[in-house]
Structure formats: C-alpha cells, structure tokens
Amino acid sequence: MFFEHNGARLYYEKTGDGLPILLLHGWGGRADSFLPLIRDMNPIRTVVAVDFPGHGNSPEPPAPWSVTEYMELICALIRYLHIEGTDVVAHSFGGRVALMLASTYPECVGKMVLTGCAGLPPRKSGKKTLRTRVYQALRRCADNAVTRRLFPRAVGTWREALIQRFGSPDYRVLTPSMRQTFQRIIAQDLTGCLPKIQAPTLLIWGVEDQDTPIWMGEEMARQIPDSALIRFEGAGHFAYLDKYADFRAIVMNFFAV
C-alpha cells in the first residue's frame, strides 16, 4: 500500500491483528529487513512496516531531505492509520527518525526498541580527520573555477572518482539527490532529542558494532530518562539479526509488560 503526503510517496505494509507496532528500517534497508520479526509479531500485533522514501518500493523524496522530513512523514502515516501511541522497533537510520518522533510528538509513540540506533555525531579520530583533509584537498584541485573553465566535461568524472575512492559504501551507491539527503541526515545531531523522550526505551546493541559503536548506546541510555541498554556479545550493527532468538524474546517481553 502507498501513503502520499506533501509530495512524498511512502510504501508500507500492514498485517496482523492486535495492538500496533511500527517497524523502521536502517539506511539501505526496507520493510523486509524485519521479516523474522514481522512473521513472529503477526499473530499477536498489527504490524506496520515501511520503506522509507528512496528505499525499497518508495520513490525518492521530492527534494533532498533531512531526518526532520522523514519524521514528519512517519508522524503523518501514524495519524492516517490512527495508531497514535504505537510501539516502535527501529534500526540504525530508523532510530534517528524514532528519536526525533518520540521527542517531538510523544503522543505518537508508546514504547520503543532501538537497535544500533544512529543520531549522535561520531567521535573524531586522527585517521578520519586526515582522510577527510586529503579528500577535501583533492576535491579542491579537481573542482574549482579553473578546472570548470578548462575541463568542464572532466570535472564531474574527477569528482565522482574521488567519491568512489573516499566515500562510504552507503554514499557511493546513491543518486545525486539521495547523496544530498544522506549528507543532511548525517550532519543532524540528535543529542538534544534524548532528554525530551518520554517513551520507555530499550536499547539493544551489538558490542562489535562498527557503524554505531557501543558508546553511542551507552550515551543514549544515560540521557534518555526511562531507558535501559542491553549488550549482545559477538554481534555487530545488525545485532537484531545476529542474535535474533535473543532479540525476539527480549522484545516480546518488553512489549508485553
């Protein structure tokens, strides 16, 4: 099914019966990223799973977006479906949306499970800083007033070559418009949302997570008022799949209380 709002078209699936639960996937994912949980929740809950714009069956947003526009779209979907107070399970980028949603529209969210949740700025290391400086220097050499005048057809090719060399895997595969969206999203620091969250929140983290390191979960647990952190040893960024049996049991118990 599709939901349209302010020029955006959102694909979502609604299955099962019972109290609602909303599933928000990570960047590069889709509703199917939660297939095991959808299967196990269907008998007892109404499950709503979305494809964020630019993912799965949902076309790209009408313009470059930040977390804010994604959050407003999900809020509009919740109200359209009349599932205010829904429980939420969110992974990675979906966690960014959930953090902002719960802090901005607390009436929309019941309880939250956030796993590998993004939203805090990374701690800078010397290695990353050097890499960034090298990229920026090469970018200035490849794309400037002189090169655009002398080599107008080559500049785009050089710029793309640098992106393919220095960009993250997520970034390299994106269209130009989605790259702008990606940049806006990762530039958005959601730390200020944390103390405003009223929803009981369970944070589930893979200790080996390299994308959203465990310190992010610890910081969220410290700042979100009614929250707790569970660590999965031997699991990475997709801890909810790496240790699915444990994840399922914890989620079922948390939402049953």
C-alpha positions as CSV (number, residue, x, y, z in Angstrom):
1,M,0.0,0.0,0.0
2,F,1.1,3.6,-0.6
3,F,0.6,6.7,1.5
4,E,1.1,10.1,0.0
5,H,1.9,13.2,1.9
6,N,3.4,16.6,0.9
7,G,4.7,15.3,-2.4
8,A,6.2,12.1,-1.0
9,R,5.0,8.6,-1.7
10,L,5.6,6.0,1.1
11,Y,5.2,2.3,0.6
12,Y,4.0,0.4,3.7
13,E,2.8,-3.0,4.7
14,K,0.1,-3.5,7.4
15,T,-0.5,-7.1,8.6
16,G,-1.7,-9.0,11.6
17,D,-4.2,-8.1,14.3
18,G,-3.9,-6.5,17.7
19,L,-2.1,-3.5,19.2
20,P,0.0,-1.7,16.6
21,I,3.8,-2.0,16.3
22,L,5.7,0.2,13.8
23,L,9.0,-1.1,12.3
24,L,11.5,1.4,10.9
25,H,14.4,0.0,9.0
26,G,18.0,1.3,8.6
27,W,19.6,3.1,5.7
28,G,19.8,1.0,2.6
29,G,17.1,-1.4,4.1
30,R,13.4,-1.8,3.5
31,A,10.4,-3.3,5.3
32,D,11.7,-6.8,4.5
33,S,14.7,-6.1,6.7
34,F,12.4,-7.1,9.6
35,L,10.9,-10.2,8.0
36,P,11.6,-12.6,11.0
37,L,10.0,-10.1,13.4
38,I,7.1,-9.5,11.1
39,R,6.5,-13.2,11.0
40,D,6.6,-13.6,14.8
41,M,4.6,-10.5,15.6
42,N,1.8,-11.0,13.1
43,P,-0.2,-13.5,15.3
44,I,-0.4,-11.0,18.2
45,R,0.1,-7.5,16.9
46,T,-0.9,-5.2,14.0
47,V,2.5,-4.8,12.3
48,V,3.2,-1.7,10.1
49,A,6.5,-1.8,8.2
50,V,7.6,0.9,5.9
51,D,10.0,1.5,3.0
52,F,11.5,5.0,3.7
53,P,11.5,7.3,0.6
54,G,14.5,6.4,-1.5
55,H,14.4,2.7,-0.3
56,G,12.6,-0.4,-1.4
57,N,9.3,0.4,-3.2
58,S,9.2,4.0,-2.1
59,P,10.5,6.6,-4.7
60,E,13.0,9.2,-3.7
61,P,11.7,12.2,-1.7
62,P,10.6,15.2,-3.9
63,A,13.7,17.1,-2.7
64,P,16.8,16.4,-0.6
65,W,15.5,15.7,2.9
66,S,16.8,15.7,6.5
67,V,15.7,13.5,9.4
68,T,13.0,16.1,10.1
69,E,11.1,15.5,6.8
70,Y,11.3,11.7,7.2
71,M,10.0,12.1,10.8
72,E,7.1,14.3,9.7
73,L,6.1,11.7,7.1
74,I,6.1,8.9,9.6
75,C,4.1,11.0,12.0
76,A,1.5,11.7,9.2
77,L,1.3,8.0,8.5
78,I,0.7,7.2,12.2
79,R,-2.2,9.7,12.2
80,Y,-3.6,8.5,8.9
81,L,-3.7,4.9,10.2
82,H,-5.0,6.0,13.6
83,I,-2.2,4.2,15.5
84,E,-1.1,7.0,17.8
85,G,0.7,5.5,20.8
86,T,2.1,2.7,18.7
87,D,5.1,0.8,19.9
88,V,8.2,1.2,17.7
89,V,11.1,-1.0,16.7
90,A,13.8,0.9,14.8
91,H,17.3,0.1,13.5
92,S,20.1,2.5,12.7
93,F,18.7,5.3,10.5
94,G,15.2,4.3,11.5
95,G,16.3,5.0,15.1
96,R,17.1,8.6,14.0
97,V,13.5,9.0,12.9
98,A,12.2,7.4,16.1
99,L,14.3,9.6,18.4
100,M,13.0,12.8,16.7
101,L,9.4,11.4,16.5
102,A,9.3,10.5,20.2
103,S,10.8,13.8,21.3
104,T,8.6,16.0,19.0
105,Y,5.3,14.1,19.1
106,P,5.3,12.0,22.3
107,E,1.7,11.1,21.7
108,C,2.6,9.1,18.7
109,V,4.9,6.7,20.5
110,G,4.2,4.0,23.1
111,K,7.4,2.0,23.9
112,M,10.5,1.9,21.8
113,V,13.1,-0.7,21.0
114,L,16.1,0.9,19.3
115,T,18.9,-1.3,18.0
116,G,22.2,0.1,16.6
117,C,20.5,3.5,16.7
118,A,22.2,6.3,14.8
119,G,21.8,10.0,15.6
120,L,24.9,11.1,17.6
121,P,27.9,12.7,15.9
122,P,30.9,10.3,15.7
123,R,34.0,10.9,17.8
124,K,36.7,12.2,15.5
125,S,39.9,10.2,15.2
126,G,43.2,11.4,13.7
127,K,42.9,8.9,10.9
128,K,39.4,10.1,9.9
129,T,40.5,13.7,10.1
130,L,43.5,13.0,7.8
131,R,41.3,11.1,5.3
132,T,38.8,13.9,5.2
133,R,41.6,16.5,4.7
134,V,43.1,14.5,1.8
135,Y,39.7,14.2,0.2
136,Q,38.9,17.9,0.6
137,A,42.3,18.9,-0.8
138,L,41.9,16.6,-3.9
139,R,38.3,17.9,-4.3
140,R,39.5,21.5,-4.4
141,C,42.2,20.5,-7.0
142,A,39.6,18.7,-9.2
143,D,36.7,21.1,-8.9
144,N,37.4,24.8,-8.9
145,A,36.9,27.8,-11.2
146,V,40.0,27.0,-13.3
147,T,39.2,23.3,-13.9
148,R,35.5,24.1,-14.6
149,R,36.6,26.6,-17.2
150,L,39.4,24.5,-18.8
151,F,38.0,21.0,-18.4
152,P,34.2,21.3,-18.0
153,R,33.4,17.8,-19.1
154,A,36.1,16.2,-17.0
155,V,35.2,17.8,-13.6
156,G,32.2,15.6,-13.0
157,T,34.2,12.5,-13.8
158,W,37.0,13.5,-11.4
159,R,34.5,14.4,-8.7
160,E,32.8,11.0,-9.0
161,A,36.2,9.2,-8.9
162,L,37.0,10.9,-5.6
163,I,33.6,9.9,-4.2
164,Q,34.2,6.3,-5.2
165,R,37.6,6.4,-3.6
166,F,36.8,8.2,-0.4
167,G,33.1,7.9,0.1
168,S,31.4,5.3,2.4
169,P,29.7,2.3,0.8
170,D,26.3,3.7,1.6
171,Y,27.2,7.0,-0.1
172,R,28.8,5.7,-3.2
173,V,25.7,3.8,-4.5
174,L,23.3,6.8,-4.1
175,T,21.9,9.1,-6.7
176,P,22.9,12.7,-6.6
177,S,19.7,13.7,-4.9
178,M,19.9,11.0,-2.3
179,R,23.6,11.9,-1.6
180,Q,22.3,15.3,-0.6
181,T,19.7,13.7,1.6
182,F,22.4,11.4,3.1
183,Q,24.7,14.4,3.9
184,R,21.8,16.3,5.6
185,I,20.9,13.3,7.7
186,I,24.4,12.5,9.0
187,A,25.0,16.2,9.7
188,Q,22.0,16.3,12.0
189,D,23.0,15.9,15.7
190,L,20.0,14.5,17.6
191,T,21.6,14.6,21.1
192,G,19.1,17.3,22.1
193,C,16.2,14.9,21.5
194,L,17.3,12.4,24.1
195,P,16.3,14.1,27.4
196,K,12.9,15.0,25.8
197,I,11.9,11.4,25.1
198,Q,9.0,10.2,27.4
199,A,8.6,6.8,25.9
200,P,10.0,3.8,27.8
201,T,13.0,2.9,25.6
202,L,15.0,-0.3,25.4
203,L,18.4,0.0,23.6
204,I,19.8,-3.3,22.1
205,W,23.4,-3.1,20.9
206,G,25.9,-5.3,19.3
207,V,29.2,-5.0,21.2
208,E,31.1,-5.4,17.9
209,D,29.0,-2.7,16.1
210,Q,31.4,-0.6,14.0
211,D,28.8,1.7,12.4
212,T,27.2,2.9,15.6
213,P,29.7,2.0,18.3
214,I,28.6,0.8,21.7
215,W,29.5,4.1,23.3
216,M,26.5,5.6,21.4
217,G,24.1,3.2,23.1
218,E,25.7,4.0,26.5
219,E,25.3,7.7,25.9
220,M,21.6,7.3,24.8
221,A,21.0,5.2,27.9
222,R,22.5,7.9,30.0
223,Q,20.4,10.7,28.5
224,I,17.0,9.1,27.7
225,P,15.1,9.3,31.0
226,D,13.3,5.9,31.0
227,S,15.7,3.7,29.2
228,A,18.0,0.6,29.5
229,L,20.8,-0.8,27.5
230,I,21.2,-4.5,26.6
231,R,24.5,-5.6,25.1
232,F,24.8,-8.5,22.7
233,E,28.3,-10.0,22.8
234,G,29.6,-11.2,19.4
235,A,27.0,-9.2,17.5
236,G,27.6,-6.2,15.1
237,H,25.5,-3.5,13.6
238,F,22.7,-5.9,12.7
239,A,22.5,-7.3,16.2
240,Y,18.8,-7.9,15.9
241,L,19.5,-10.5,13.2
242,D,22.9,-11.7,14.5
243,K,21.2,-12.8,17.8
244,Y,17.6,-12.9,16.6
245,A,16.3,-15.5,19.1
246,D,17.5,-13.3,22.0
247,F,16.2,-10.2,20.3
248,R,12.8,-11.7,19.8
249,A,12.5,-12.9,23.4
250,I,13.5,-9.5,24.8
251,V,11.2,-7.6,22.5
252,M,8.2,-9.8,23.2
253,N,8.8,-9.5,27.0
254,F,9.3,-5.7,26.8
255,F,6.1,-5.0,24.9
256,A,4.1,-7.5,27.0
257,V,4.8,-5.6,30.3
